[in-house]
Amino acid sequence: MSRSSSGRGGRWLSRVLSTRRRHPLAAVAVLLVALFACGSAYAALSPSTVPAAVSQTAQSTQVEEGRQLFAIGCASCHGLGGEGLVREDGTVIGPSLVGVGAASVDFQVGTGRMPMAAPAAQAPRKPVAYDDEQIAALAAFVASLAPGPEIPDDAMLDTSADTVDIARGGLLFRTNCAQCHNTTGQGGALTYGQEAPNLTGVEAKHIYEAMRTGPQAMPVFNDELLTPEDKLDIIAYLENVESQPDPGGLGIGRAGPVSEGLWAWLVGIGGLIAFAAWIVTRSASARSSS
Amino acid sequence: MSTTTPPTPGTNGAHPVVKSAGRVVDFVDQRITASNWLKRNMRKVFPDHWSFLLGEIALYSFILLLLSGVFLTLWFKPSMAHVYYDGAYVPMRGILISEAYASTLDLSFEVRGGLLMRQVHHWSTLVFLAAMSVHMLRIFFTGAFRKPRELNWLIGVLLLVLGVANGFTGYSLPDDLLSGTGLRIIEGGVLAVPVVGTYLSYFIFGGEYPGEDIISRLYPIHILLVPGLILALVVAHLMMIWYQKHTHWGGAGKTDENVVGYPFFPIYVAKAGGFNFIVFGFIFLMAATIQVNPLWFWGPYDPSQVTAGTQPDWYVGFLDGALRVMPPWELDIFGYNLTLSVLIPALVLPGLILVPLALYPWLEQKVTGDTREHHVLDRPRNVPVRTGLGVAFIVFYILLWIAGGNDFFATVLNMPVNWISRFLQFSIILMPPLAFWITKRICLGLQRRDRDKVLHGRETGTIMVSPSGEFTERHAPLSVGEAYALTAHERREPIEPGPATDPNGIPNPAYKRERRQARLSRFYFGDVVQKPTREELEHTHHDGHGEITEGDTRDQSAAGDHIASGQQ
């Protein structure tokens, strides 16, 4: 570049390039130019890649956050990778969570069943230990282990939809669920300290997830056994029963003959014997008047 | 007594209406001469005690059952034909259900007052059977079943059985999921009958369970046959009470030869009539405010469905409980199964309970050898063994009840249902004897206290200090009436067997039987605390002062003050 030639710039450039082409740094310069061109072209031609990259980072941070929460709150029983822990004698400390899916985590943690307070026959419903974001993170982490049932979206839980048939839901509930949960979802006892919980006041999402994933002693009702429409009908039936008033007066638990028998004895016969005792005391005045 | 028409004030003669009424009565009386009979029976005396009204509760709830039952028959359709429900209850619409269930839903939701009547009918059933049960316990514990009332006891046992049977058939009629499951258990019991079980089941259900007939077969049994029998037996029961007169509690002036109380008319007509309406009102109040058997929740019966929390009504609960705690025993006889785990609780157990219950008056007569008539009731403490047996039975029954609701109690108590069942399996064997022993001890203790009371009077709680510094408690003597009531019962000595051989060395042929009877008698009365004899009573009265100086704190104070404080 020591010499300048104004009118013949093109020639000058070709001359420079041709004279310096054997310069020791020529290959480096060509490489740099090519790289720069490729980079610029890539940046210019693929604009959609930028947000995708951002969300991927977010998801991986959510999974990462879930992994950390999992390591603190769950890994002592389920293992650091969610692979489950089994003692040497075969007792399961915590089952493997590979493939249980986000729905399972959302149900177990979202209803407070997990983490368990202590090893027991059954994890009871209790106050929820994590907030919604943390539950989502845990669900994301467990879902990342292997594909599994997903959390149902709101459209799948819309019990006010026109296609919903409450009576059909009742029929399905009595056929598939009432064996353990009683006809109105009051729940019931199972063997060795396990129980089918009362379904009163349980969120539709959680009922759906329970059917889909079969927590604890409950069997799995996959989408072939009970289609999403079936599940929605069942949920609608339960909501209907729960909101029904008791036309006959006090519900006394809607638990059937046991509580009715208690009432018949304590209130019925008890009250009438009290009246009998009272009416006997009336004899004194009857005597004095006759 | 009094007539409903008041006499006209100011005139000496009767009101013309009364006069003409009197003429009509006189006319009738001269032709059928009923006035003596009426006078005698209208003035029939009945004693007064709250425990004598338990049977009345049963009677009035039975009347209410008949009345509400008639209402229900007007709408109920005893048919198992299937229809698509399209009534008022939305969660059942479009479902294929039986006509029986559909008509019961209609009764509950569409017939005006139907739900109330259904609930009246159900609550009065529960109360009816409970009242019969406590009535029976009262009769048992007070010995009111003794001669001459053994037959009435037998009628009572029959009434209870019929009541349970009718309750169960009624429970089965609506064809809901609970009632169908109950019938399924009955079918299991029938199938467990050796040899003929299968045929019996086919006969009862008109083919393979559940068939299409059972509801229409149970219906006439429930509304006609059994209620008719109950009604007839109730009439017989009451006629016998009327004829044999009512028992009464012991006390001054009350003996086996008389009845002390108030006349039927007007006292008991008013009281019993009033109590009738109290029972009606009370049951209506329960039916109006407490929901019973909300069968729209249970759904229609379908043999493929069984729900958790399936229980029978309380009066069948003990049988269900026996089924639940029975170990799974099964015998294999030449390739045929004998299902003891069903046979024993469903068929053997009711027999084991009912036969001794029905025969108890005769069993006790055998033990006591007492064939005299008794019209004064026993205080339960004075027959400790009978009372103990009764309480042992109650404990046995309650444990079976708990077993019948073992899943319910597992949920309520938050305990594994297996533990509850295991605990009950043992306690059903162990607890009744324990209850017997404890009750007998308590009775003996109460008898001892009665005896002390008669001998030494009532503790006043007043502490006296003698000049020498000794503390004693003053005892006040009982009134004559109280003392009489405490000593009205007989001394009961156990029977001694006659000698094994007579003076000539000839063996007594009846000796073995006598010895057996004596052994039973000793079991019954061997350790009864006897009421004081005349000598004992006079002894404490006479030697009272002497004992004070001797210084036996307990006797001296009692006996001494008995006389010293006679004026109190």
Interface residues (C-beta under 8 A of the other chain):
Chain A: A121 D165 I166 A167 R168 G169 G170 L171 R174 T175 A178 Q179 C180 H181 N182 T183 T184 Q186 G187 G188 A189 L190 T191 Y192 G193 E195 A196 Y237 N240 V241 Q244 D246 P247 G248 G249 L250 G251 I252 R254 A255 G256 P257 V258 S259 E260 G261 W263 A264 W265 V267 G268 I269 G271 L272 I273 F275 A276 A277 I279 V280 R282 S283 A286 R287 S290
Chain B: D48 H49 W50 L53 L54 E56 I57 V90 P91 M92 R93 G94 I95 S108 F109 L115 Q119 H122 W123 L126 V127 A130 A131 V134 L177 L178 Y262 P266 I267 A270 K271 G274 F275 I278 V279 F282 I283 M286 A287 A288 T289 I290 Q291 V292 N293 P294 F297 W298 G299 D302 S304 Q305 V306 T307 A308 G309 T310 Q311 P312 D313 W314 G317 W401 G404 G405 N406 D407 F408 A410 T411 M415 P416 V417 N418
